[in-house]
Amino acid sequence: MSSPKTLLLVSAILLSTVVGCATTPGNVPLRPDGSPGPEECSEKALETMRILRMRVGDAADVELDANQIDARPIVLFDGPVESYLDGSLGNLEAGTRLYGRIWTGGHQVVVRYYEARPVDGDTVKICAVARLGKGQLRKRPDSKPGTAVLDYSGASAFVVDAFR
């Protein structure tokens, strides 16, 4: 018979596994430099983006980390991230939260968004990436392993139909 402590520990492990999987659908293969490899968007995300009138290439400004809005410099960590949409993206309005994952292993930061939570709505599946022109998502030399120090807190979120 299992003790209450064992059941509680197993429950906590299962819950943390489910929460971790909620942001990133499946294991993403890593390239030799530590950046993520290609990944398909789910059919649910593609369907949702069609309904929300989010077309591939559409973009809006985003604060990369909702906890560091307008900070300079900004420090990002490998793992889950909550970003803040500054403008509208399809039918998603400013203030929508974007949930995704950050990888800092390559020369520049990679941010992939898998979910959006509108200001007054439920969380929905999406596919978008953070980009900033002229290499400005490139990590500063003072970045430590597992982190990325960037000069700016903002970027643009671009709708994609697959992560490449």
PEURDA-V564907 format. One record per residue. N is the residue number from 1. RES is the residue in one letter. PHI is phi in whole degrees, 0 to 359 (999 if undefined). Layout:
# PEURDA-V564907
n->N res->RES phi->PHI
n->N res->RES phi->PHI
This chain:
# PEURDA-V564907
n->1 res->M phi->999
n->2 res->S phi->277
n->3 res->S phi->278
n->4 res->P phi->301
n->5 res->K phi->295
n->6 res->T phi->295
n->7 res->L phi->298
n->8 res->L phi->295
n->9 res->L phi->296
n->10 res->V phi->298
n->11 res->S phi->298
n->12 res->A phi->296
n->13 res->I phi->296
n->14 res->L phi->297
n->15 res->L phi->296
n->16 res->S phi->294
n->17 res->T phi->293
n->18 res->V phi->295
n->19 res->V phi->296
n->20 res->G phi->297
n->21 res->C phi->283
n->22 res->A phi->294
n->23 res->T phi->273
n->24 res->T phi->245
n->25 res->P phi->282
n->26 res->G phi->90
n->27 res->N phi->276
n->28 res->V phi->262
n->29 res->P phi->293
n->30 res->L phi->260
n->31 res->R phi->282
n->32 res->P phi->304
n->33 res->D phi->276
n->34 res->G phi->95
n->35 res->S phi->279
n->36 res->P phi->286
n->37 res->G phi->274
n->38 res->P phi->298
n->39 res->E phi->205
n->40 res->E phi->279
n->41 res->C phi->279
n->42 res->S phi->289
n->43 res->E phi->301
n->44 res->K phi->297
n->45 res->A phi->296
n->46 res->L phi->298
n->47 res->E phi->295
n->48 res->T phi->299
n->49 res->M phi->295
n->50 res->R phi->297
n->51 res->I phi->297
n->52 res->L phi->276
n->53 res->R phi->57
n->54 res->M phi->258
n->55 res->R phi->257
n->56 res->V phi->306
n->57 res->G phi->98
n->58 res->D phi->298
n->59 res->A phi->214
n->60 res->A phi->209
n->61 res->D phi->290
n->62 res->V phi->216
n->63 res->E phi->273
n->64 res->L phi->300
n->65 res->D phi->231
n->66 res->A phi->301
n->67 res->N phi->269
n->68 res->Q phi->228
n->69 res->I phi->299
n->70 res->D phi->63
n->71 res->A phi->282
n->72 res->R phi->214
n->73 res->P phi->285
n->74 res->I phi->241
n->75 res->V phi->246
n->76 res->L phi->251
n->77 res->F phi->242
n->78 res->D phi->303
n->79 res->G phi->123
n->80 res->P phi->296
n->81 res->V phi->217
n->82 res->E phi->243
n->83 res->S phi->251
n->84 res->Y phi->234
n->85 res->L phi->281
n->86 res->D phi->275
n->87 res->G phi->225
n->88 res->S phi->278
n->89 res->L phi->224
n->90 res->G phi->62
n->91 res->N phi->271
n->92 res->L phi->276
n->93 res->E phi->264
n->94 res->A phi->306
n->95 res->G phi->98
n->96 res->T phi->298
n->97 res->R phi->267
n->98 res->L phi->249
n->99 res->Y phi->244
n->100 res->G phi->195
n->101 res->R phi->220
n->102 res->I phi->247
n->103 res->W phi->239
n->104 res->T phi->245
n->105 res->G phi->289
n->106 res->G phi->273
n->107 res->H phi->287
n->108 res->Q phi->226
n->109 res->V phi->289
n->110 res->V phi->243
n->111 res->V phi->236
n->112 res->R phi->243
n->113 res->Y phi->254
n->114 res->Y phi->246
n->115 res->E phi->216
n->116 res->A phi->227
n->117 res->R phi->235
n->118 res->P phi->301
n->119 res->V phi->308
n->120 res->D phi->236
n->121 res->G phi->220
n->122 res->D phi->269
n->123 res->T phi->293
n->124 res->V phi->231
n->125 res->K phi->279
n->126 res->I phi->216
n->127 res->C phi->224
n->128 res->A phi->208
n->129 res->V phi->230
n->130 res->A phi->270
n->131 res->R phi->219
n->132 res->L phi->210
n->133 res->G phi->296
n->134 res->K phi->59
n->135 res->G phi->66
n->136 res->Q phi->280
n->137 res->L phi->264
n->138 res->R phi->288
n->139 res->K phi->291
n->140 res->R phi->286
n->141 res->P phi->300
n->142 res->D phi->277
n->143 res->S phi->289
n->144 res->K phi->271
n->145 res->P phi->305
n->146 res->G phi->84
n->147 res->T phi->226
n->148 res->A phi->219
n->149 res->V phi->263
n->150 res->L phi->242
n->151 res->D phi->285
n->152 res->Y phi->233
n->153 res->S phi->269
n->154 res->G phi->249
n->155 res->A phi->201
n->156 res->S phi->240
n->157 res->A phi->261
n->158 res->F phi->251
n->159 res->V phi->288
n->160 res->V phi->229
n->161 res->D phi->254
n->162 res->A phi->195
n->163 res->F phi->266
n->164 res->R phi->244
